[in-house]
Amino acid sequence: MRLSWHLFSLFLAAAFAFMGCKSHKNGQSVSASADHNRSEVQQASKTMPELTLRDVKGNILTSADLKGKKVFINLWATWCPPCVAEMPSIQTLFQGTNNPNAAFVLISLDDRFETAKKFASKKGYEMPIYEVVGNLPDLFNVPGIPATFVFDESGKLSFTHVGMTDYSKKRFVQMMQP
């Protein structure tokens, strides 16, 4: 019986690795999908959209504040198991990034931002957590969450991934370097 439960848990973890969660935020639909490669090709020439965010202390951050920085943006929610599962690896990447010109922006899609703030605090995450002020830009209307976007210092989209992954891997650490 114990072995069966372990195998079932492994199956669920593997399924989540290829899927995302469904969401509705600001009237925009975000749903599960394993087909993220097509999204990467379509978005390759995109640039950082206009964005206004509020952090856990109520401070406002705009896309203008991120100009000239390498920016890691992750869309997530506390109710999304793959989102929660990849958070430790994002924390590892955040802590291991030695680039003073890098910015991490974790955008909560929870209906109540207070839920995301409590979650991050309880887990001891140091990564900056934000909520969108206004509408989520069209670029971030993706087929599922978690979803990650990396913009280079010139504001050009250099990486996007929809679904769970392990951001503590060496290639991601190198991606966030100057």
C-alpha positions, -999 to +999 in steps of 0.1 A: +000+000+000+028+024+009+046+018-024+013+024-043+008+058-027+045+067-035+040+058-072+007+077-073+025+108-058+052+105-084+026+103-112+009+135-099+042+153-097+051+143-133+016+154-145+020+188-128+054+193-145+037+193-179+006+212-169-004+244-153-034+256-134-065+273-147-073+308-136-095+338-144-079+372-134-092+406-144-115+391-170-087+373-187-086+335-189-055+315-181-058+278-185-038+246-184-015+237-213+016+216-220+022+233-253+045+261-243+070+258-272+047+275-297+042+303-272+080+308-269+083+312-307+053+336-310+066+358-282+103+359-291+101+395-305+080+409-277+092+436-253+084+444-217+048+457-216+036+487-195+030+473-161+020+487-127+025+465-096+020+469-058+044+450-034+036+436+000+043+470+017+021+489-007+049+504-028+043+508-065+066+494-092+063+502-129+079+488-160+099+521-161+115+512-128+128+480-144+144+496-174+180+485-180+176+454-157+173+417-165+138+409-153+125+375-142+086+376-140+066+347-127+028+345-127+016+322-099-011+316-073-013+299-039-041+276-050-020+262-080+000+231-069+026+234-097+031+271-088+037+262-051+059+233-061+083+254-082+086+283-056+116+268-037+136+266-069+127+302-077+139+312-042+171+293-049+176+312-081+168+345-064+193+338-037+220+326-061+217+355-086+248+377-081+237+402-107+229+436-090+211+445-123+186+416-120+150+420-108+126+393-097+089+400-100+065+373-087+030+383-096+003+367-076-029+359-094-048+351-061-081+368-058-069+383-025-033+396-024-034+391+014-034+353+008-002+355-013+015+377+013+007+353+041+018+323+021+052+339+012+057+350+048+049+316+062+073+299+038+100+324+045+104+335+009+125+366+003+115+370-034+095+402-041+058+394-044+035+417-063-001+422-074-011+438-106-026+473-103-052+476-132-052+450-159-028+422-166-009+431-199-019+410-229+016+394-232+009+377-198-025+362-210-009+328-213-024+293-216-016+284-179+003+291-147+029+290-135+043+311-163+077+327-164+091+355-186+126+368-186+134+401-203+170+412-211+185+446-201+171+461-233+136+451-224+133+423-250+117+390-241+145+364-240+127+335-224+092+323-216+079+290-201+044+280-192+042+252-166+063+241-137+101+238-140+132+237-117+147+272-118+176+262-096+194+246-125+227+260-137+212+273-171+188+295-153+214+309-129+235+317-160+205+333-177+202+358-149+238+368-150+249+400-169 
